[in-house]
Amino acid sequence: MTVTTPEAMAYDQNWAYAKFSLVRSLRENLGVGTVIFREVHEPRVVEEEE
């Protein structure tokens, strides 16, 4: 299973614990084997002033 997370998750201090808790829940409740976390870093859009 692949879990895609936004860039903002990297700044959450609780994310490391939550990630392992999520893996445990996926394995126990859904029987998932391998879990892949993929971070998505979108380009920042700068708006021009008129």
C-alpha positions in Angstrom: 0.0 0.0 0.0 1.3 3.5 -0.8 0.3 6.4 1.4 0.8 9.8 -0.2 1.3 12.7 2.2 1.6 16.5 1.6 4.9 18.3 2.3 3.3 19.9 5.4 3.3 16.5 7.2 7.1 16.6 7.3 6.9 19.6 9.7 4.5 17.9 12.2 6.5 16.8 15.2 3.9 14.0 15.9 4.1 12.6 12.4 6.9 10.0 13.1 4.8 8.4 15.9 1.6 8.7 13.9 3.2 7.0 10.9 4.1 3.9 12.8 0.7 3.9 14.5 -0.9 4.0 11.0 1.3 1.1 9.8 0.3 -1.0 12.8 -3.4 -0.2 12.3 -3.2 -1.0 8.5 -1.6 -4.3 9.2 -3.9 -5.4 12.1 -7.1 -4.3 10.5 -6.6 -4.7 6.8 -3.8 -7.3 6.6 -1.6 -4.9 4.6 2.0 -6.1 4.2 4.3 -3.4 2.8 3.5 0.2 3.4 5.2 2.9 1.4 5.1 6.6 2.4 5.5 9.1 -0.4 5.9 12.8 0.3 4.6 15.2 -2.4 6.4 18.5 -2.6 4.4 20.8 -4.9 6.0 23.9 -6.5 5.2 27.1 -4.8 3.2 29.6 -6.8 4.2 33.2 -6.5 1.4 35.7 -7.5 2.6 38.8 -9.3 1.4 42.2 -8.1 -0.5 44.4 -10.5 
